[in-house]
Every structure is written in structure tokens, then in C-alpha cells.
């Protein structure tokens, strides 16, 4: 019930804030992302097939509040029942600005609709996400992050409650500046602890290592390619030991 109130109440608050921030522009970002495989919190959502994400992110006049809508689908047939649309109101900002403990945060409550799945099954879920990073804590290009997920069925039927659970992700990024490259190369490392999500056991579930960059084509358009390697530690999350995949993202911001 609380999450339904949040989903309804946040948009109303957004528009109430608009009157106090008329001097700032409404920000809109379109994103098209291709994944050679989609490992959703370590689990293969579409088997060994690729995925395509299309999203629109609306930043409400620089208030810190926003709304993101994402459509996710497989690039192969046979996964119509796993296609979904996500609706995610969020709040983001910075605490302890200009100090060594400066922290960026992003909180969101996401309503996920599997529109191709029969209503007799659990075709909607809630996911709460909190993301935190400390860009100045370590220095020398190292940036620690922590992301926590909690997911549960949106229906009140108890027979689907087994899929509810947590995932805790501990991330360390390293940005390396290289001469003649317009943007730094980011080396990323992540280890995750899955606590019951999707019926998985409570254990350290996977580690992921990646190399990516963010190329600014012009003031509105960016292109971000990356390659990643997942090492699976818990077969209840992913049946394959090692998975190599790439992510290619294009963003256009108004």
C-alpha cells in the first residue's frame, strides 16, 4: 500500500515544485541501449539472447525529481511474456558537497509491467532501488558505489511471494585518462550478494568486471560502448559459470 501511495504522490509533488523552479528547464533524455545478453542482477533474463532497452528520462526542472519510463524486450523471438515496461519516479541529488565525503544518491520506486504475461500469473512487480557513490572519497580516479534492490510482486496473492528478495551490489570504478582519448576509460568491478530474490539462495552470487567509456558526439548526443565479464558464484542465480557480453548505449539529451 505504501508503494502505491508513493507512486501516486510523487508525480503530484513534481508539478507542485514546478512553480518554484520556473527559471530551470525541463530536461528530457532519450536512450537506446543494446545488450548482447541481459544479466538482470546477475540472472539471464532472455537466456543467451540479446536485449533492447528504449527509455525516456524526464528531469523535472532541476528539482532532483524525475520520471523514467523504460521498455525492455528481447532481440529474439520466444520471450514475449518477459517483455516489460517500467515506470520509475525518482529523486536524486548530492550530499556533503565539496567535502571528501561528497555522496551522490538516487532513490526510485519502479513499477514493472509484464504486459504479455497472463493476468492469472504475477505480471507486475515493484522494485525499490537505492544508488550511492562517493566520487571524492578515494581520489586518483577510484569511485566506490553501492546499489541496493528490493523486488516484490505487486499483487496481493501470497503464492508469488517467494520471488521477493534483495540484491546488494558493491562496486569500485576506476577512471583512467588516456592521451588522445576524449573521455577516460572506466574499469569497473562489482560483487553482489543476492538475498532470496527470485527464489535464489542467500549468498554471494556473482562478480562482474568491465571496460567502458562515454564518448560525447556533440552537446546533446553521447555514445557509450562497454564490454563485461560475469563470474557466477551461485548457480541458483545464473546456471553459467562465465558470461561475456557487451552493452552499447546512445543518449540524446534536450
Phi, psi and omega in degrees: 000319181299319182292326178294322178296318179299315182298322180282320187285326184297312178302323178297321178293323179306309185289331176294326180285338186302324181294337181266357184225037185293338181285346180260152184272150172286123181264133179230127179233126173261139182226132174236117185234130175252134176238126179295331168212143179254110175257099183277104185053042176093344185261135179289110183285324182237041181062227179264013183268164182277177181217158178229126178248132173237127185220158170231129182242120183251113178268116189276086171058031178069020181281347187098345178264151179197176179219127178241135177238127185232133171252128182238131177211159177280153175274358178240159179284165177098003183233029181300323182288352179250003172290148182206162173238130179252137175240116190228096167286145184212166170227136180221160180178193182227133175247154178055043184302141179069008176255165177298341182260016179309131185228126171267144181221155177210115177249136178213153175237114192251128175261118186250120183248114174271084191290343179269358183265141182301143181293344177286349177253175180281093187258007175221144177223158171253138174226123175259133186229132173235128182235135183222141175218154183233084188292341183247002187292315183260327181072183178057029176089356181269131182229109175279148179220157173220130178232131179238137179237140167227125183234141180209153176299143178280343179279161181267002182286123185293341185291346178256004183295343182295338182278350181292144178172180185245155166223128178249124184242124181248120192233141172229117178255150175227120180262118181252120177275129182237134181301139179075001172257130185291336181227151179292155170275134180254119171265122184242145175222140184215140171229139188235145173245116179262130184238076172087352184299129179070017182085005179288162178286168178266103186193167170295123194255322182198163171229141181230137178235137185215164176224124184211171174208169183230105186260123180270111182284314172208191186293343181250334191248131176231151181230126187230100174266152178201152176233142190220154176229120176259132173252115184275134179247347181225112183291345177287346176263313180218127183286344182262141182292312184228136180226126175252132182210165178235155176230129178234121185236139174235127181238138174236121184246130177273000000 
